Amino acid sequence: MITRVMLALALTAPPVMAPSDVGAPPCPVAVPARTTCGFLEVPERRDAPGRTIKVGYAVHTSTAKERRPDPVVYMSGGPGSASMQLTGFLSQMFPDRDVVTVEQRGSRYSQPVLGCAETAEALLGQLRRPPADAAAAAGRCRARLQEQGIDLRGYNTKEIAADVVALRRKLGYESWNLFGVSYSTRVMIDVAAADPEGVRSVVLDSYLPESVPWYDDAATNLADAATRLGMKDAFDAATARLNAAPARVTTTDPILGRAFQARISGDDLATIMAEALHEADVAAIAPAMIGALAEGHDELLQPLADAVGGGLVSHEFGLYHAVQCQDEVPFNTFAAKPRLFTVNVDKAVCDAWQLPKAKPVNATTKAPVYVVGGQYDPTTPTRTSKPAAAALPGARFEEFPSASHAVFLTSACARRKILEFVTDPAVRTASPCRDGDTAVRPGDLHVTAAPYQITKTPWLAAPFALFALVSLIQLVAGALKGRALSAFGGLSGVAFAGLVGQSVYALAGRNETALAVGVPDTVLACTWIAAASAVLTAAALLRHRRWPQIAAAVIGAGFLVWWFTWFL
């Protein structure tokens, strides 16, 4: 599956490793020219000064003739996600402003890094039998971090917000525009409350209000997303089937670097989909995928299982759990045993770590606020973000159709409207959104795992490529030698390959993730053209029994066997 972060990186200008100022560290990721990276040194705990840590950041300086004095400062969500890799993307989004991307303390490009491979492995271990002991893994991680002198009590939302305020003062900006997504929307609201004179405007994408018990709402949020996507009945049927008879899927452990057999139950599917539906492209094909799973197509679990491993290396789980255990878990009841294993692991980690409960902030702001949400977001649904936005003085809310989590990464319309808001927060635009339709409906696809397997192992497409090449040679040779049957056989094969290629290319251009479910249904109709090619080639062989005709006939017949028994 292609993540939205990868899409964002693809949309940036050609990145280069930017030189830093004398004495400043080099940028750890590819960034556009005129970008400087550095560290902000801050107390690990402001309530107990002593040890200091370093918070990473990058500053891209705009080259616009009418450069605005107030930059945009952005932080990714998570908690524990990196921010700096989006510098180029954001500099294109806000061309007339400097862009500052600030890391969370403890994240990948800060020092120290609160990585926790132990708990990441325990999360993946929920797909093994017996499942991994998350509490024991958490204990090992905490002991290791304590040996490094790290005090987990210093890694919470209040301290992260204070870092952002301190960074504005260090960089010397009189004011700036805050931009948060998902978890960092909480951070940015706290920043706006703590530093009102330094905040011109606030953008909150996929708003996660402090008042919402995220863990208690997780199952409801997922069910609501399934309902909005029109797949609730199929989703219930698929999860019930897999709970009764879990599937086994071989996937790769990204931490240990070796294959293992995952056991996926219906509740495991629900957990994976709760994360996968963050991606707008996945939401667009989810009804087709879940409908096929409800009918027993367990081969479609492979891309989902493979996606789990990738998610485990996208966060620094020591930081993630330090924040969650202080700022989120204590404010949930966990009245019923959650079906999502991510929720259960987080609770087990926090029970083991016993970090203090943070004091509720209930922060607000007088600055103009623009809150955007995605129609299919299963984590920060508009059901909760819209009323929370209404409680912020002067805030306005907008839901984007067909979008999911982190709207700005996939919606060009959302990016345009965010830019309009930051340009003049007092102006309200009513211009409609016209983002391309990426929805793929169940009837649009023939379900097959072959395209996904080919994307992982391209040589598996060799029979198709060989058939297309032989057909082309057969067409040219038959036409030059006046052998009509051979020429028409080659023409049919070339037409088949071209039509299939065009159909798959059009689907990928519309929604590349759909190839994890199957191929356009029109490909089935094209199959008969390939069969006609094989018949014509066999007929030509009866007239001219030479090795080129024999080879073409054998390759055509072999291709049809491959096509019907493996690809389709």
N, C-alpha and C positions, 0 to 999 in steps of 0.2 A: 504494500500500500504506500502511496506517496503522501508524505506528511505535508502539512501546510507550511511548516518551516522550510522544507525543501523547495516548495513553490515560491516562497518569498525570496529565497536565495537566488532562484532562477530568474526572478524579475529584477534583480539589482543590476546596476551598471557593471561592466566588467571590473571585478574587484582586483585590487593590488594590495600588497602589504605596505601600508603607509608608514613612512618614517615618523618617529616620534621626536618631540623636542629633546634637546640635550638633557641627559639625566633621566628622561622618562623611559619606561619599559616599552619594548616593541609591542605592537598589537598582536594578540594571540590568535586572531582569526583574520580572514581576508576582509578588508574594508576598502572603501573608495579613497581616492587621493584626497588630501587636505583633511585627514583624520588623525587625531592624536589620542593615544591611550595613556592611562595613568592609574594611580592608586590614591584613594582617599584614606588616610590613616585615622582611625576612630577608636574609642574605647570599646572593648568587647562587651562591657556592661557599664552603662552610664550611671547606674545606681551603685556601682562598686568599682570605681576607677582603679586602674592598675595595668593589666595586660591590654595591649592594643592589637588591632587587626587591620587588614587592608581590604578596602572595597574597590573593585575594578570598575572602570568607566571608560567610555570613548566619546570624543567630541569631534563631530564633523562640521567644518566651517563652510557655510554657504558661499557660493561665488556669484549669487544673483546681484544684479545692478541695484535693485531696490531691496537689499537685505534687511529683514526685520530685526529689531534689537532683542526681541524676546524669543528664545529657542523653544523647541519641543524637547521635553525630557521623557524618555520611555523606559519602562521596566516590564519584563516578561512575567508570566504567572508562575504556576507550579503549586505550592512554593518549590523553589529549587531549580527553576529553568533559567538558562542563560539568556542574555539580552543582546550582547555585543554583535552577534552575527547578523542582526537585522539593521545595522547602521546604514548600509547602502540602500536597502529597501525603503527605509524611512526618509533618507535624504532625497530620494526621488519623490516620495509622497509629499514632502514639505520642502520644495526647492528654494524657497526664499527665506528659510530660517536655518539657523544652526540646529543640529540634532545631537542630543546627548543621550546615550544609552548607558544606563547604570545597572550594574549587577547587584544582586542581593548578597549581603554578607554570607560567607560560607558557600557560595555557589562556585561554579567551575572556574570563573576568571577572577575570583577574589582569593584572598589568603587569610586563613587556611581554607582548604576545600573540605567541606563536610560530606565527603563521599561515604557511602555505607553499603559496600557490596554484599555484606551479610544479609541485610534486610531486603535488598533487591533480589538476591538469590532466594530468600524465603518467599517472596511474592511469586516468583516463577515456580517455586516448589509447591505452590498450592495446586498445580496441575499434575503433580506426581502422587503416587500412592505408596505409603501413607504421605499426607501432606507435610511440608516442612514445619518445624516448630518456630514460629515467628518470634515468640517471646525470648527463646534462647538465642536466636540470631541477633535480636535487639540488644541483649545483654553483652554479647561479644563485641558488637559495634560500639556500644557506649564505653566499654572498658578500654577499647583501643583509642577512642577519641580522648578519653580522660588521660591516658598515658601521654598524649600529645599536648596536654595542658589546656584542652578546650573545655570551656564552661558552656554547656548547652543552654543555660538560662539566658544567655546573651543573644540568642538567635530567635527573635520573635518579631511580630509586625511592628510593634512600637519602636524597637531599635532600628529596624530597616527603614522606617519612615524618617526617623531622626537622621539617618545617614543621607537621605535625599536632601533634607533641609541643609545639612552641613555642606553638601556638595555644591549647592547653589552659591553659598557664601564663599566657598573656596574659588569657584570659577569666576565670581564677580558679576554675575548676571543680576540686574536689578529685579527682574521678574521673569518667569517662564511659564510655559503651558504644560500641564501634567497630562501624561497619556499612560493609562494602565489597562491591562487586559487580564481577565479572570482574577486570580488571587491578588495581583498587584493593584486591582481597583481598590481593595481595602487599604493598601499602602498609600495610594495617592489621595484618598479621602483624608487619611490621617495627616498627610503632608499638608494638604490644603487647610486643615484645621489648625495645625501647629505653626504654619508660616503664611498667614493670610496676606501679608503685604507683598510676598514674593510670588504669588500665584495669580496669573492673568485669566486662565481658563482651565477646565478639567474635562478630559475625555475618558469615559469609562466604557470599555468594550467588554461585554459578557460580565456584567456587574455581579459581584459576589458580596452582598451586604452582610455586615457583621451580625445583624439580627436574625439571619436565616440559619437554622440548624442543618448544615449541609448533609451530615451523615444520616440523620433521621429522615431527610427528604429524598435520599438518593434513589430508593426503589420507586417512589412516586414519580420522581423526575424522569426516570427511564421509561416507566409505563406511559407517562404523558407524551414523551417523545415518540414512542411506538404508535400511540393513538393518532398523533398529528401526522405521522407518516403513512397512516392507513394500513398498518401491518400488525395491529394489536392481536388479532385472532391468530394469525400465522406465528407471531412471536410466542404466544402462549403455547401453541401446539408444538413448536420446535423445542422450547425449553422443557415442556412436559415429556416429550419423546426422549430427549437426551438425559433427563433425570432418571428415566426408567431404564435406559440402556446407554450409558456414556460411550462416547466414541474415543478411539485411540488414534492419535496423530503424531507422526515423527517430526520433530522440529529441532532447532538448534538453540542451545543455551549460549547467549552472547557473552556471558561472564566467564564461563568455563571453557567456551569454544568447542563444545562437542554436542553431538546429537543425543536426544533422549526422547522417550515416548511419553507424550502428554496424554492425560486422561481428561476429556472434556465432557462435563455434565451440563445439564440445562442451566444451572446456576452459574457455571463457569462461562457459558456462552453469554449470559446476561451481563456478567462482569466485563467481559471483553467488549461487548457491544456498547456498554456504557462509556467506555473509553474511545472506541472506534468511531462512534457517532459524533465525536468532536469535529471530525473532518467533514466538510460539506459534500465532498465527492462520495464519501462512504454513505452519508445520509441519503444521497440521491439514488444510490443503488441498493440500499438496505431492504426495501420491500421485495425486490427481486431475489436478493440473497436469502433473506429469512423465509420467503415463500418456498424456495427450493430446499432449504434445510428442513422445513416442516414436512416436506414430501420425502425426506430421507437422503438427500444429496450431501452426505457427510464429507465428500471430497472438498466442499467449499469451506470446511473448517481449517484447511491448510493455511491459506493466507491470513486468517484471523490468528491462528496459533503463532505464525511467524511474526506477526505484528506485535505480539506481547513482548517478545524479547527486545525489539527495538525500543519499546516504551521504557524498558528498565534502564536504558543507558541515557535517557533524555533528562533525567533529574539527578540531583545529588540528594540521596535519600536521608542522609544524616540531617541536612538542613530541612528537608521536607517534613520529617517527623518532629524535629525540634519545634517548628512553627505549629504544626497541627496539634501536637500534644499540649501546647500552652494556649493556643488561640482558637482551636476548633473543637477538638474532642471533648473537653470538659463542659461544653455548652450543648451537648447532645445527650439524650436519655438512653439510647440503645434499648428501648423498651422491648422490642422484639428482635430475635436473632436475625441480623441482616443476611440476605441471600448473596450479596456481593462479597467475594473474598477480599477485595481491596479494603472494604470497610472493616472486616473482621481482623485483618492483619494490622491496620492502623490502630485499632483499639488494643490489640495485644501488645504492640510496641509501646504504646503510651502507658498501659498498665505496668509494663516492665520498667519504663524510664522514670515514672513518678515525678515529672516536672511540675512546677507550680502553675496553677491556673492564672491566666492573665486577667487583669482587671478590664471589664468592658469599657470601651472608649466612647461609643455612640458619637463619633466625630461627625461634623457637618462642615459646610463651607458657604461663604457668601459669594464666591466666584461663580461665574456661569458654568454650568455643567451640561454636557451632552452625553447621554447614556444610549448605547446601541446594543441590541440583542438579536440573536438568530432565532428564526422560527422553530428550528429543530434541535436547539441546544439541550442536551440531556443533563448538563452540569449546572448551568446558571440560567434556567429557563425564564422566559419573560413573565411567567406566572408569578415569580418572586422578584425579578429585577425591576419590572415596571412599577409596582407599588412602592418599592424601595426608592426608586428614582423620584416618585411623586413626593416623598417625604423630604427630599433635599430642596432647600429654598432655591427657586430660580432654575431648577433643572428641567430639561426636556428629554423625552424618551422616544426612540424609534426602533421598531422591529423590522428586520430585513427578511423578506420572504426567501425561502430555499436556503438560507444561511444556517450555520450551526454555531459552534464555539469559535471565539477569536474571529469575529466577522471581518475585520479589516484585512485579514490575510487572503481572503477568497473573494470578497466583493469589491469590485472596482467602484461601484456606486457608493458603498459605505466609505471608501477612501476619499472619494470626491466630496461627500457631505461632511466628513470630518475636517477636511481641508477648508471647506467653506465656513464651518463653525469656528475653527481656530483663526481664520482670517478676520472674521467679524462675528463674535459670539452673540451680538444683539440682533443679527439678521436671521430670520427663519425662512428657509427655502422649502418650497412644496414640490420641487421637481421630482418626477417619478423615477424609480429605479428600473433599469433595463439590463441587468446582468443576464448573461446567457443561461439558458435552461440546460442543466446537467442531469435532470431526472431521467432515470432509466426504469421503465415499468416492467413488471414481470413478463408480460407478453412480448416484450421487445427482444428478449434474449433466448438463445438455446443454451441451456446450462451445461457447462463442461469445464473441467479443471485444466484442460490442455493449454489454453493461452497463458495462464499463470505459471504453469510448469515451464513453458517455453521462455517466459521472461526471466526465470531463474537459471535455466539451462538452455541457451539458444540453440545448441546443436540438435536438440530434439525436433527442431523444425527442418532438419536436413531433408526428409522425404518430400516435403512440400517444395523446397527450393530446387531439389533435383528434378521433380516432376515438371515444374515450371520451365527449367532450363532445357530439358529434353523436348518439351512441347514446342519451345521456340525454335530449337534446331530442326525439329521435325517439320514445322511450318515452312521454314526457309528452304530446307532441302527439298521438300515435296513440291513447293511452288517452282523452284528452279528446274526440277527434273520432270515437271508435268505429271506428277502422281497425285491425283485429286484426293483420293481417300487419305493418304498420308498427310497431305496439306491440311485437309479439313480436320483430321484428328489433332494435328498440332495446333490449329486455330482454336479448336474447342478447349484444349488444355490451357492455352495462353489466355483465352477469355475467362475461363474459370479462375485462374490464378489472379488475374487483374480484378475481377469482380469481388473475389474474397478479400484481396488486399485492400481494395477501396472501401469495402464495408467495414473492415476492422479498423482501418485508418480513420474513417469518419467517426466510429464509436470512440476510439481513443482520443480524438480531438475534442469530442463532446464531454467525455468523462473516462479518463484512462483507467480509473479504478474498476470500471465495469468489466474489464478483462479478467478480473479475479472471479467473476461469476460465469462468464461465458462469452459467446460471440453473437453478433446480430442474427436474428431469426432468419433473415434473408439468405444467410449462408447455406441453409438447408436446401433452398431452391437451387442454388448454384451447384450443389452436389451432382445433380443430374447432368450438368454440362460436362463435369469430369467423367461421369460414367459414359457419356456419349463419346468423349475423346478416346476412352479405352476401347470401346466397341469399334470405332472407326480405325483405330490403330491395329486392332486384331484382324479386321477385315483386310487392311493393307498388307498385313503379314501373310495372308493366304495367297496374295498375288506375287509378292516379292519376299521370298524367304531368305533374306540376307541378314548379316549380323546387326546392322543399324535398326532394321524393323523388329528383329527379335529383342534387342535391348530395349527399344521403346515400348514394346508390348509388355515385357517383364516389369519394367519400371512403372508403367501405368497400372498394371494389375496389383503390384506391390503397394503402390500409393493408395489405391482404393481400400486395400486391406487395412493399411495404417489409418486412413481417414475414418473408416467406419468403426474400427475396433478400438482405436485409441483417441483420436482427436474428438470425434463426436460422442 
